[in-house]
Structure formats: C-alpha cells, structure tokens
Amino acid sequence: MLKAGEEKFSRPMDLPILIGEECKYVPVIAAFRTMPSEHIDNWLVCNGKPRSDRDLAAEVLLEVRGLPSADGRLQGRHYSVLQVLEFERAAALVVSLFLAELPRSEGLPRAESERFRSRSSRRYRASFR
C-alpha cells in the first residue's frame, strides 16, 4: 500500500502469467512504487543476505493490468500481484524493469558504453579507424 506522498510509475511490459493451464506472455501495464536511490542497496541486500526476486517484486509491484482492447470497448483485465509472481521469471522481469527505470543520482558518473563492449568488438572497431 502506498503511503501518503509516495509516488508511483507505470510501464508496459510482457509478463509470463498462468492462464488456464498454460503459461503465456501477456502484454500488461505494471504499476510500481518509487524508491529513493539511496535505499536501493539496503532493499536488495537486507541484513547482509540477498533477497529473492519474488520478495523484492512483491514490495514494489502495486498493480498489473492487461492492455485494453484495440477498439477501446473492453478494459484490460486486472491481474493479482500474487498471480503474476507465481513464476520466478515474472518476478525477475519485474525487478529488472524496476531497477532499470529508477532515476539515477545526479553527480554519479554513468558507465561508459565502451566499457561494456566485448574485447573482440573493440578490436573490430579499432581496425576500421
């Protein structure tokens, strides 16, 4: 539950959801609560122990709604957060999207894209200079 003054944000994503007896990737709009960047480390690792994706996702995922029909006549279905988090894959996707969408603290340097390229791709690029 959101406390007074707490903000939230929503993002579209595809999540694996059990529909009938089948697991299907469903396009949804996921609503998340925000978290100050200085709290992230303690949130991820509590008392020196890493937490499961399912525990983390349950704390930040507020609501999951299916997309409305193309003609706009039918609203999107509402999915229970517990139903969505039945699959560990869904919990991992929720946590990764949440972390990717958090605003970065100003003043901290962003990683350079060059740093994350493989050595072979750097060599390939250097040969064409």
N, C-alpha and C positions, 0 to 999 in steps of 0.2 A: 504494500500500500504506500502511495506517495504521501510524504509529509507535506504540510503547508509550505509553500515556497519552493518545493523541489520541482525541478524541470524534467521533462521527458522529450524524447525524439523518436521518430518513426522512420523505418527504412524498408523498402521492398526486398524480398529475398525468397529463395526456393528452399523449403524445408521438407525433409522426409517425415511423413505423417501416416499413421496406420489408418487406412480407410477400408472398412470391412475387414477382410483378412489379408489385405495387400498393403505393402509399404509403397507409397507414391510420393514423388517430389511435387509439392503443391506451391504455386506462387502465392505468397502472403505479404501482408504488411505487418511488421513486427514493431511493437512499441516498447521502448527501453527507458529506464530511468537514467538520469545522468549521474556522473560521479566525478568529483574533483580529481584532477590528475595526481595530486599528492597522496591520495588514498589508494591508488591502484595497487601499489606493492603490497600493502597490508591486506588488501582484499584478495589478491591472488595467493599469497602465502600467509596463512594465519597461524600464529604461534610456531613459526618455523616449519610448518608442514604444508605442502602444496594441496590445494583443494581440487576436487573433481570438477570437470566441465559442467556436470549436471547441477552441482551445488551452486557454482558461480552463475550459471544461466538462470537458475530459479530466483536468484536475488535481483537480477537486472531486467529480466523479461517481464513486462507488465501485461501485455495483451498480444494476441495473434488473431488476425482476421484474414480470411480469404479475400481475393480481389473481387470486386463486384462484376456482374455480367457485362459484356461488351455493350449491350444496349441500355444498360443502366437501370433496368427494371428490377433486377434481383440484387440485393445487397450481398456482400461477401459473408460467408459463414464464419462464425466465431468459434475458434478452437481453444480448448482449455490448455493452459500452460503445462499442466501435468501430462496431458495427452501428447503435446508436442515433445516434451522432454523424455518420453519413453525410450527414444532412440538416442544412444550416445552420440551418434553422428549429428543429430539435430542440435544437441547441447553444444558440441564443439563448434558448429557453424554459428550458433547464437553468440558464443563467447568471442569468437574471432571477429565477427562483424562488429560487436560492441566495442572491442578494443581498437579496431581499425577506425571507427567513427568518432572516437573521443578526441576532443581538441587537444593539441599539443601545448605544453607550457611554452610561453614565449621566453626567449633567451637561451633555450637549449638548442644546440646545433642539430639540424636534421641530418640523417645519414646520407652520404653521397651515393647516388645510384651506381657509380663506378665501383664502389667498394663491394657491392653485392653481385657483380658480374663474375662469371667463371674466368679462370685464367686463360682458358683456350679462346673465349670470346674476346678478351682483351688483346691477346696476341693477334687474332684475326683482324681486329680493328686497327691495331698499330701497324700492321703490314700495308694498309691502304692509305696511310698518311702521306 
